[in-house]
Amino acid sequence: MRVFASDDGRSWTAVPVKAAELPNPPEFGWQAVLFRTVEPTTAERIAYMPVGWLVNASQDELRAALNQAGGVRARWGGA
């Protein structure tokens, strides 16, 4: 997990989405990265980055990926 601030000052976390259901997780290719904030309201975005990217990404690279990430819009359960 990585913690960083976006250009507007909000605090975000970035975590790789684990492929736990896969018997042999990929060592190369693409991996989903979930960006999440809780201030002032919860927001989530997802981006697909090369496997291992998150470990070495700079603060500027994290911000750039956040800006390019798509919003997560999912609702579970009843309306």
All heavy atoms as an XYZ file, in Angstrom:
608
protein
N       0.843     -1.170      0.000
C       0.000      0.000      0.000
C       0.893      1.240      0.000
O       1.908      1.290      0.664
C      -0.907      0.012      1.227
C      -1.753      1.265      1.308
S      -2.981      1.299      2.604
C      -1.955      1.477      4.035
N       0.447      2.220     -0.764
C       1.150      3.499     -0.822
C       0.171      4.605     -0.439
O      -1.004      4.542     -0.796
C       1.676      3.764     -2.236
C       2.650      2.717     -2.777
C       4.039      2.872     -2.232
N       4.607      4.174     -2.461
C       5.268      4.543     -3.556
N       5.464      3.669     -4.523
N       5.743      5.762     -3.675
N       0.643      5.620      0.259
C      -0.176      6.771      0.648
C       0.451      8.008      0.008
O       1.670      8.183      0.055
C      -0.236      6.921      2.183
C      -1.039      8.139      2.578
C      -0.799      5.664      2.832
N      -0.386      8.857     -0.577
C       0.121     10.072     -1.214
C      -0.991     11.110     -1.252
O      -2.157     10.812     -0.990
C       0.633      9.774     -2.628
C      -0.446      9.369     -3.594
C      -0.948     10.271     -4.516
C      -0.964      8.080     -3.582
C      -1.946      9.906     -5.403
C      -1.955      7.699     -4.468
C      -2.447      8.610     -5.386
N      -0.633     12.345     -1.566
C      -1.605     13.438     -1.674
C      -1.795     13.790     -3.138
O      -0.830     13.872     -3.907
C      -1.132     14.653     -0.896
N      -3.045     14.010     -3.515
C      -3.337     14.441     -4.879
C      -3.066     15.939     -5.011
O      -2.762     16.617     -4.028
C      -4.792     14.115     -5.241
O      -5.680     14.765     -4.360
N      -3.202     16.455     -6.228
C      -2.933     17.869     -6.476
C      -3.838     18.790     -5.662
O      -3.460     19.918     -5.353
C      -3.085     18.188     -7.965
C      -2.018     17.506     -8.804
O      -0.923     17.223     -8.268
O      -2.279     17.241     -9.997
N      -5.036     18.318     -5.306
C      -5.959     19.151     -4.521
C      -5.778     18.972     -3.013
O      -6.546     19.509     -2.218
C      -7.407     18.878     -4.917
C      -7.848     17.452     -4.637
O      -7.070     16.660     -4.062
O      -8.994     17.115     -4.998
N      -4.755     18.211     -2.605
C      -4.434     18.053     -1.191
C      -5.107     16.890     -0.487
O      -4.829     16.643      0.681
N      -5.999     16.167     -1.176
C      -6.641     15.020     -0.534
C      -5.652     13.873     -0.397
O      -4.772     13.674     -1.235
C      -7.850     14.547     -1.341
C      -9.011     15.501     -1.253
C     -10.273     14.904     -1.792
N     -10.161     14.644     -3.220
C     -11.069     13.979     -3.919
N     -12.138     13.502     -3.335
N     -10.910     13.790     -5.204
N      -5.802     13.109      0.663
C      -4.943     11.954      0.920
C      -5.561     10.713      0.285
O      -6.746     10.431      0.465
C      -4.798     11.755      2.429
O      -3.971     10.651      2.688
N      -4.745      9.965     -0.464
C      -5.182      8.760     -1.164
C      -4.304      7.585     -0.763
O      -3.134      7.760     -0.432
C      -5.065      8.939     -2.679
C      -6.030      9.903     -3.262
C      -5.923     11.261     -3.285
C      -7.258      9.589     -3.920
N      -6.997     11.809     -3.914
C      -7.837     10.807     -4.317
C      -7.903      8.397     -4.216
C      -9.050     10.864     -4.996
C      -9.111      8.459     -4.893
C      -9.674      9.675     -5.273
N      -4.862      6.384     -0.839
C      -4.075      5.165     -0.736
C      -4.137      4.465     -2.086
O      -5.127      4.589     -2.816
C      -4.612      4.201      0.354
O      -5.950      3.832      0.020
C      -4.559      4.838      1.720
N      -3.091      3.759     -2.416
C      -3.040      2.970     -3.642
C      -2.638      1.554     -3.253
O      -1.618      1.359     -2.591
C      -2.034      3.557     -4.626
N      -3.477      0.591     -3.624
C      -3.196     -0.809     -3.302
C      -3.376     -1.663     -4.554
O      -4.272     -1.413     -5.350
C      -4.110     -1.348     -2.172
C      -3.856     -0.631     -0.873
C      -5.568     -1.247     -2.544
N      -2.522     -2.653     -4.735
C      -2.722     -3.556     -5.867
C      -3.896     -4.474     -5.575
O      -4.107     -4.889     -4.439
C      -1.407     -4.339     -5.934
C      -0.873     -4.300     -4.549
C      -1.335     -3.000     -3.958
N      -4.676     -4.760     -6.602
C      -5.772     -5.711     -6.460
C      -5.165     -7.096     -6.611
O      -4.574     -7.418     -7.638
C      -6.864     -5.457     -7.512
C      -7.958     -6.504     -7.413
C      -7.431     -4.058     -7.334
N      -5.276     -7.887     -5.557
C      -4.662     -9.216     -5.549
C      -5.459    -10.178     -6.417
O      -6.683    -10.161     -6.419
C      -4.608     -9.776     -4.125
C      -3.876     -8.896     -3.154
C      -2.397     -9.042     -3.304
C      -1.703     -8.259     -2.205
N      -0.389     -7.925     -2.462
N      -4.771    -11.017     -7.111
C      -5.404    -12.067     -7.913
C      -5.348    -13.369     -7.125
O      -4.753    -14.346     -7.538
C      -4.703    -12.202     -9.252
N      -5.968    -13.362     -5.945
C      -5.884    -14.500     -5.026
C      -6.467    -15.779     -5.625
O      -6.045    -16.875     -5.268
C      -6.601    -14.164     -3.717
N      -7.421    -15.627     -6.524
C      -8.041    -16.816     -7.093
C      -7.155    -17.511     -8.118
O      -7.410    -18.632     -8.512
C      -9.397    -16.464     -7.712
C      -9.327    -15.615     -8.959
C      -9.152    -14.125     -8.690
O      -9.064    -13.714     -7.518
O      -9.085    -13.367     -9.664
N      -6.100    -16.836     -8.539
C      -5.197    -17.445     -9.511
C      -4.157    -18.311     -8.804
O      -3.521    -17.850     -7.856
C      -4.487    -16.369    -10.331
C      -5.383    -15.460    -11.173
C      -4.540    -14.379    -11.841
C      -6.129    -16.258    -12.206
N      -3.946    -19.551     -9.248
C      -2.959    -20.407     -8.595
C      -1.532    -19.882     -8.735
O      -0.716    -20.057     -7.850
C      -3.126    -21.753     -9.286
C      -3.801    -21.456    -10.574
C      -4.606    -20.201    -10.368
N      -1.236    -19.232     -9.853
C       0.098    -18.675    -10.101
C      -0.059    -17.226    -10.544
O      -0.187    -16.951    -11.735
C       0.834    -19.470    -11.183
C       1.072    -20.900    -10.765
O       1.552    -21.137     -9.672
N       0.711    -21.841    -11.614
N      -0.066    -16.272     -9.589
C      -0.223    -14.871     -9.982
C       0.843    -14.467    -10.991
O       1.973    -14.941    -10.925
C      -0.042    -14.114     -8.667
C      -0.326    -15.107     -7.605
C       0.098    -16.441     -8.162
N       0.490    -13.614    -11.934
C       1.450    -13.233    -12.978
C       2.627    -12.443    -12.423
O       2.486    -11.676    -11.480
C       0.607    -12.364    -13.922
C      -0.495    -11.847    -13.075
C      -0.776    -12.919    -12.064
N       3.782    -12.654    -13.014
C       4.979    -11.912    -12.646
C       5.218    -10.770    -13.628
O       6.082     -9.944    -13.414
C       6.188    -12.840    -12.615
C       6.076    -13.895    -11.532
C       7.267    -14.841    -11.540
O       8.281    -14.526    -12.184
O       7.166    -15.889    -10.894
N       4.454    -10.747    -14.710
C       4.555     -9.688    -15.691
C       3.171     -9.479    -16.285
O       2.261    -10.250    -16.027
C       5.569    -10.047    -16.793
C       5.225    -11.317    -17.510
C       4.437    -11.294    -18.651
C       5.678    -12.543    -17.049
C       4.109    -12.476    -19.307
C       5.364    -13.718    -17.703
C       4.578    -13.689    -18.831
N       2.992     -8.421    -17.012
C       1.690     -8.101    -17.575
C       1.092     -6.913    -16.843
O       1.804     -6.020    -16.400
N      -0.220     -6.927    -16.675
C      -0.936     -5.801    -16.095
C      -1.578     -6.185    -14.780
O      -1.956     -7.328    -14.575
C      -2.003     -5.309    -17.062
C      -1.402     -4.789    -18.315
C      -1.206     -5.476    -19.469
C      -0.858     -3.495    -18.533
N      -0.577     -4.681    -20.402
C      -0.363     -3.462    -19.844
C      -0.757     -2.361    -17.748
C       0.231     -2.322    -20.386
C      -0.171     -1.235    -18.294
C       0.308     -1.220    -19.595
N      -1.709     -5.201    -13.900
C      -2.311     -5.411    -12.597
C      -3.208     -4.214    -12.284
O      -2.857     -3.074    -12.560
C      -1.231     -5.523    -11.530
C      -1.747     -5.710    -10.127
C      -0.603     -5.875     -9.148
O       0.375     -5.135     -9.195
N      -0.724     -6.851     -8.281
N      -4.362     -4.490    -11.701
C      -5.256     -3.413    -11.292
C      -4.725     -2.770    -10.010
O      -4.291     -3.461     -9.099
C      -6.661     -3.952    -11.066
N      -4.761     -1.452     -9.972
C      -4.379     -0.685     -8.780
C      -5.603      0.113     -8.353
O      -6.181      0.855     -9.155
C      -3.195      0.260     -9.068
C      -2.872      1.112     -7.849
C      -1.975     -0.533     -9.509
N      -6.009     -0.067     -7.089
C      -7.174      0.615     -6.548
C      -6.722      1.833     -5.753
O      -5.910      1.711     -4.830
C      -7.977     -0.319     -5.650
C      -9.219      0.276     -4.993
C     -10.260      0.637     -6.052
C      -9.791     -0.708     -3.993
N      -7.229      3.004     -6.123
C      -6.972      4.248     -5.413
C      -8.207      4.552     -4.572
O      -9.330      4.475     -5.065
C      -6.731      5.398     -6.397
C      -5.502      5.224     -7.242
C      -5.571      4.628     -8.483
C      -4.277      5.670     -6.782
C      -4.446      4.480     -9.266
C      -3.131      5.523     -7.561
C      -3.225      4.926     -8.800
N      -8.010      4.921     -3.295
C      -9.150      5.168     -2.400
C      -8.846      6.323     -1.451
O      -7.754      6.438     -0.932
C      -9.439      3.910     -1.593
C     -10.607      4.060     -0.639
C     -10.842      2.799      0.139
N     -11.317      1.767     -0.763
C     -11.161      0.470     -0.546
N     -10.548      0.043      0.523
N     -11.622     -0.402     -1.398
N      -9.845      7.164     -1.234
C      -9.773      8.231     -0.237
C     -11.031      8.184      0.618
O     -12.046      7.654      0.191
C      -9.621      9.626     -0.868
O      -9.426     10.576      0.179
C     -10.815     10.024     -1.691
N     -10.947      8.724      1.810
C     -12.119      8.759      2.687
C     -12.424     10.184      3.132
O     -13.272     10.395      3.967
C     -11.934      7.864      3.940
C     -11.891      6.417      3.543
C     -10.701      8.244      4.723
N     -11.719     11.148      2.597
C     -11.898     12.537      3.002
C     -12.357     13.380      1.833
O     -11.679     13.375      0.810
C     -10.575     13.093      3.525
C     -10.022     12.340      4.689
C      -8.580     12.717      4.955
O      -8.064     13.624      4.273
O      -7.970     12.110      5.823
N     -13.387     14.136      1.870
C     -14.424     14.147      2.897
C     -15.429     13.007      2.712
O     -16.110     12.616      3.639
C     -15.099     15.506      2.706
C     -14.920     15.796      1.246
C     -13.603     15.153      0.860
N     -15.530     12.474      1.486
C     -16.381     11.314      1.245
C     -15.542     10.257      0.541
O     -14.549     10.571     -0.111
C     -17.597     11.667      0.363
O     -17.123     12.204     -0.870
C     -18.503     12.679      1.041
N     -15.968      9.020      0.655
C     -15.226      7.931      0.034
C     -15.270      8.049     -1.487
O     -16.327      8.235     -2.064
C     -15.799      6.573      0.463
O     -15.728      6.492      1.880
C     -15.025      5.425     -0.155
N     -14.126      7.929     -2.107
C     -14.019      7.904     -3.565
C     -13.052      6.793     -3.928
O     -12.071      6.564     -3.218
C     -13.525      9.241     -4.093
N     -13.343      6.095     -5.006
C     -12.458      5.031     -5.478
C     -12.248      5.179     -6.974
O     -13.160      5.526     -7.711
C     -13.060      3.650     -5.189
C     -13.148      3.323     -3.724
C     -13.714      1.935     -3.482
O     -14.532      1.463     -4.298
O     -13.334      1.333     -2.478
N     -11.029      4.896     -7.388
C     -10.664      4.882     -8.809
C      -9.801      3.657     -9.052
O      -9.120      3.181     -8.148
C      -9.897      6.145     -9.194
C     -10.696      7.410     -9.028
C      -9.889      8.585     -9.478
N     -10.557      9.838     -9.163
C     -10.028     11.019     -9.382
N      -8.818     11.123     -9.903
N     -10.675     12.108     -9.075
N      -9.801      3.187    -10.285
C      -8.995      2.019    -10.615
C      -8.216      2.284    -11.900
O      -8.711      2.947    -12.807
C      -9.869      0.752    -10.738
C      -9.018     -0.487    -10.703
C     -10.778      0.812    -11.950
C      -9.776     -1.755    -10.408
N      -6.977      1.808    -11.915
C      -6.120      1.938    -13.087
C      -5.405      0.615    -13.308
O      -5.192     -0.152    -12.361
C      -5.094      3.050    -12.882
N      -5.051      0.341    -14.531
C      -4.284     -0.860    -14.856
C      -2.861     -0.449    -15.170
O      -2.615      0.356    -16.063
C      -4.927     -1.606    -16.027
C      -6.263     -2.166    -15.631
C      -7.427     -1.445    -15.835
C      -6.351     -3.395    -14.995
C      -8.657     -1.942    -15.428
C      -7.567     -3.901    -14.581
C      -8.715     -3.166    -14.809
O      -9.925     -3.659    -14.392
N      -1.935     -0.989    -14.381
C      -0.531     -0.639    -14.494
C       0.294     -1.914    -14.636
O      -0.177     -2.999    -14.279
C      -0.083      0.136    -13.252
C      -0.942      1.366    -12.923
S      -1.068      2.560    -14.263
C       0.569      3.246    -14.282
N       1.528     -1.811    -15.106
C       2.380     -3.004    -15.189
C       2.569     -3.635    -13.804
O       2.640     -2.928    -12.798
C       3.705     -2.469    -15.727
C       3.343     -1.204    -16.436
C       2.197     -0.623    -15.655
N       2.629     -4.952    -13.760
C       2.853     -5.666    -12.494
C       4.138     -5.143    -11.862
O       5.155     -4.997    -12.531
C       2.941     -7.192    -12.735
C       3.414     -7.909    -11.481
C       1.595     -7.729    -13.177
N       4.082     -4.798    -10.579
C       5.245     -4.295     -9.861
C       5.412     -2.786     -9.913
O       6.262     -2.231     -9.221
N       4.616     -2.103    -10.714
C       4.734     -0.655    -10.871
C       4.569      0.083     -9.550
O       5.317      1.020     -9.257
C       3.691     -0.170    -11.882
C       3.582      1.315    -11.992
C       4.344      2.130    -12.783
C       2.693      2.176    -11.285
N       3.967      3.443    -12.614
C       2.948      3.494    -11.691
C       1.696      1.962    -10.335
C       2.252      4.590    -11.199
C       0.998      3.051     -9.845
C       1.271      4.347    -10.269
N       3.606     -0.340     -8.742
C       3.273      0.383     -7.517
C       4.441      0.460     -6.537
O       4.617      1.449     -5.848
C       2.060     -0.268     -6.845
C       1.473      0.448     -5.644
C       1.046      1.860     -6.006
C       0.311     -0.341     -5.082
N       5.267     -0.555     -6.505
C       6.381     -0.608     -5.554
C       7.371      0.541     -5.772
O       7.845      1.141     -4.815
C       7.118     -1.964     -5.669
C       8.352     -1.989     -4.792
C       6.179     -3.100     -5.315
N       7.630      0.868     -7.019
C       8.658      1.867     -7.326
C       8.122      3.199     -7.837
O       8.911      4.073     -8.195
C       9.631      1.302     -8.370
C      10.371      0.100     -7.834
O      10.864      0.122     -6.715
N      10.431     -0.958     -8.631
N       6.806      3.369     -7.873
C       6.228      4.594     -8.429
C       6.562      5.803     -7.558
O       6.471      5.751     -6.335
C       4.717      4.439     -8.550
N       6.941      6.889     -8.207
C       7.212      8.145     -7.489
C       5.881      8.812     -7.150
O       4.818      8.431     -7.654
C       8.056      9.079     -8.356
O       7.278      9.544     -9.452
N       5.933      9.849     -6.317
C       4.725     10.602     -5.974
C       4.088     11.206     -7.228
O       2.870     11.197     -7.369
C       5.063     11.705     -4.961
C       5.550     11.185     -3.616
C       4.431     10.513     -2.836
O       3.381     11.100     -2.601
N       4.660      9.290     -2.416
N       4.900     11.708     -8.139
C       4.379     12.279     -9.385
C       3.714     11.209    -10.251
O       2.689     11.462    -10.870
C       5.482     12.981    -10.170
C       5.914     14.294     -9.522
O       5.119     14.871     -8.741
O       7.042     14.734     -9.794
N       4.309     10.021    -10.294
C       3.714      8.926    -11.073
C       2.393      8.459    -10.455
O       1.448      8.136    -11.182
C       4.694      7.757    -11.179
C       5.887      8.070    -12.055
C       6.979      7.017    -11.982
O       7.202      6.433    -10.903
O       7.606      6.779    -13.035
N       2.323      8.440     -9.129
C       1.074      8.082     -8.456
C      -0.016      9.098     -8.788
O      -1.154      8.724     -9.101
C       1.275      7.996     -6.944
C       2.078      6.797     -6.448
C       2.507      7.006     -5.004
C       1.278      5.519     -6.581
N       0.311     10.383     -8.744
C      -0.665     11.426     -9.069
C      -1.123     11.312    -10.529
O      -2.301     11.462    -10.830
C      -0.076     12.806     -8.803
C       0.030     13.142     -7.355
C       0.488     14.594     -7.142
N       1.042     14.725     -5.814
C       2.338     14.720     -5.519
N       3.239     14.636     -6.480
N       2.743     14.832     -4.271
N      -0.186     11.061    -11.424
C      -0.531     10.943    -12.843
C      -1.456      9.743    -13.071
O      -2.434      9.838    -13.816
C       0.738     10.810    -13.687
N      -1.164      8.615    -12.430
C      -2.008      7.429    -12.571
C      -3.391      7.684    -11.987
O      -4.405      7.257    -12.554
C      -1.352      6.229    -11.890
N      -3.460      8.392    -10.855
C      -4.746      8.735    -10.254
C      -5.572      9.583    -11.212
O      -6.767      9.353    -11.391
C      -4.529      9.480     -8.938
C      -5.783     10.028     -8.269
C      -6.697      8.895     -7.822
C      -5.410     10.909     -7.086
N      -4.936     10.559    -11.856
C      -5.649     11.436    -12.791
C      -6.166     10.675    -14.006
O      -7.174     11.060    -14.595
C      -4.753     12.589    -13.236
C      -4.506     13.575    -12.119
O      -5.323     13.713    -11.208
N      -3.382     14.258    -12.155
N      -5.501      9.597    -14.388
C      -5.905      8.808    -15.546
C      -6.841      7.663    -15.176
O      -7.438      7.051    -16.057
C      -4.672      8.245    -16.248
C      -3.775      9.324    -16.809
C      -2.460      8.755    -17.322
O      -2.219      7.567    -17.296
N      -1.588      9.637    -17.785
N      -6.971      7.380    -13.887
C      -7.774      6.241    -13.433
C      -9.256      6.501    -13.636
O      -9.716      7.643    -13.589
C      -7.489      5.967    -11.953
N      -9.985      5.409    -13.846
C     -11.432      5.498    -13.995
C     -12.124      5.356    -12.656
O     -11.651      4.642    -11.773
N     -13.238      6.051    -12.495
C     -14.005      5.956    -11.266
C     -14.634      4.585    -11.096
O     -15.034      3.960    -12.080
N     -14.709      4.114     -9.867
C     -15.344      2.835     -9.569
C     -16.794      3.131     -9.238
O     -17.083      3.873     -8.297
C     -14.643      2.119     -8.389
C     -15.394      0.854     -8.022
C     -13.195      1.827     -8.741
N     -17.691      2.532     -9.994
C     -19.115      2.726     -9.738
C     -19.774      1.357     -9.647
O     -20.192      0.791    -10.646
C     -19.745      3.529    -10.879
C     -19.224      4.942    -10.947
C     -19.911      5.714    -12.052
N     -19.409      7.052    -12.124
C     -18.449      7.435    -12.960
N     -17.916      6.573    -13.783
N     -18.039      8.676    -12.969
N     -19.823      0.863     -8.448
C     -20.455     -0.442     -8.211
C     -21.285     -0.372     -6.953
O     -20.885      0.235     -5.962
C     -19.394     -1.527     -8.080
N     -22.425     -0.990     -6.976
C     -23.289     -1.025     -5.808
C     -23.745     -2.468     -5.609
O     -24.227     -3.101     -6.540
C     -24.502     -0.131     -6.026
C     -25.382     -0.057     -4.799
C     -26.446      0.973     -5.002
N     -25.768      2.262     -5.064
C     -26.341      3.409     -4.789
N     -27.600      3.432     -4.456
N     -25.673      4.528     -4.870
N     -23.552     -2.959     -4.417
C     -23.922     -4.339     -4.088
C     -25.211     -4.336     -3.275
O     -25.474     -3.425     -2.508
C     -22.822     -5.008     -3.274
C     -21.532     -5.074     -4.029
C     -20.481     -4.213     -3.941
C     -21.163     -6.019     -5.025
N     -19.489     -4.559     -4.796
C     -19.876     -5.662     -5.477
C     -21.795     -7.117     -5.578
C     -19.213     -6.390     -6.456
C     -21.130     -7.829     -6.544
C     -19.857     -7.472     -6.978
N     -25.997     -5.357     -3.468
C     -27.228     -5.486     -2.696
C     -28.399     -4.801     -3.353
O     -28.358     -4.437     -4.532
N     -29.454     -4.591     -2.596
C     -30.681     -3.990     -3.122
C     -30.549     -2.516     -3.366
O     -29.614     -1.861     -2.938
N     -31.518     -1.988     -4.066
C     -31.515     -0.576     -4.400
C     -31.880      0.177     -3.182
O     -31.641      1.184     -2.803
C     -32.514     -0.298     -5.513
